Amino acid sequence: MMGPEWEEGCPSCSFWADTYEGLGIHLAARDVTFTCCSRAPLERIGAYRQRMGWTFPWVSSAPSRFNFDFGVSFTPEEQASGAEYNYRHVPNPGDELHGLSAFALHEGTVYHTYSTYARGVDALNGAYQLLDLAPRGRDEDQLEWPMAWVRRHDQYSP
C-alpha cells in the first residue's frame, strides 16, 4: 500500500482501505484482528493515515523481509527480470503489489493459513461489490488499466 520511498499511499490501495473503517470492532468480537502492513516508515504511514482519516491498525514491516516473503514486495532485480506474484510468474512487477495473508496463533506458534492476491482481494472492497450490482458494473473496459478511474478520496473533483 505504501513503499519505503513513497510520499503517499497507492490510489488503488487507498480505495480499498477506505472500506476498512469499522471492521475492527466486529472482528474483535470473533477474536480476529485486521491490520495493514507496508514497508514505508511508520512516521510516513501515520501522516498518510491521519490525512485520510483512517483509524484501522497499519504497521510498518521495515526493515524486515515480511512483504517480500509473502510475495507483495519486489527487489529491483525482480522488477527487471520478473518474479512470482499470485502464484504465477509476472514479467515486470512493480515494487509493491497487493495481497492478503491470514495467520493463526495457537499455543504460542504463528501459522500462515491463507494468502490471496490480485483479484482474489476484491471481496474486501465494498465499493466494487456494489458496482458489480449496478447496470454498467465496474465499467472499466475502455480504460487504460482497470482502476484508472480511482483517486484518493480527497482528490476527486467536487
Residue pairs with C-beta under 8 A, 6 or more apart in sequence:
1 9
1 10
1 13
1 14
1 17
1 36
1 38
1 58
1 96
1 98
2 8
2 9
2 10
2 13
2 38
2 39
2 40
2 44
2 45
2 48
2 96
3 38
3 39
3 40
3 73
3 95
3 96
4 39
4 40
4 41
4 62
6 40
6 44
7 44
8 48
8 51
8 152
9 17
9 38
9 48
9 52
9 152
10 96
10 98
11 147
11 150
11 151
11 152
11 155
12 98
12 147
12 150
13 98
14 52
14 152
14 153
15 125
15 127
15 147
15 150
15 152
15 153
16 98
16 121
16 124
16 125
17 36
17 52
17 54
17 56
18 52
18 54
18 127
18 153
19 124
19 125
19 126
19 127
20 34
20 36
20 54
20 56
20 124
21 54
21 55
21 56
23 34
23 56
24 33
24 34
24 56
24 57
27 33
27 34
33 57
34 56
34 57
35 56
35 57
35 58
35 59
36 56
36 57
36 58
36 59
37 58
37 59
37 60
37 61
37 66
37 67
38 45
38 58
38 59
38 60
38 61
38 67
38 96
39 60
39 61
39 62
39 67
39 73
39 96
40 48
40 60
40 62
41 60
41 62
42 59
42 60
42 62
45 58
45 59
45 60
49 58
51 154
52 152
52 153
52 154
61 67
67 73
67 96
68 74
68 75
70 99
70 101
70 112
70 115
71 84
71 85
71 86
71 99
71 115
71 117
72 85
72 96
72 97
72 98
72 99
72 117
73 95
73 96
73 97
74 83
74 85
74 93
74 94
74 95
74 96
74 97
76 95
78 93
79 92
79 93
79 94
79 95
80 92
82 89
82 90
82 91
82 92
82 93
83 89
83 90
83 93
84 90
85 93
85 97
85 117
85 118
86 99
86 117
86 118
86 120
87 117
97 117
97 118
98 117
98 118
98 121
99 115
99 116
99 117
99 118
99 121
100 114
100 115
100 116
100 117
100 120
100 121
100 124
101 112
101 114
101 115
102 112
102 113
102 114
102 115
103 110
103 111
103 112
103 113
104 110
104 111
104 113
105 111
122 128
122 129
123 129
128 138
131 137
131 138
131 139
132 138
138 146
140 146
140 147
140 148
140 149
143 149
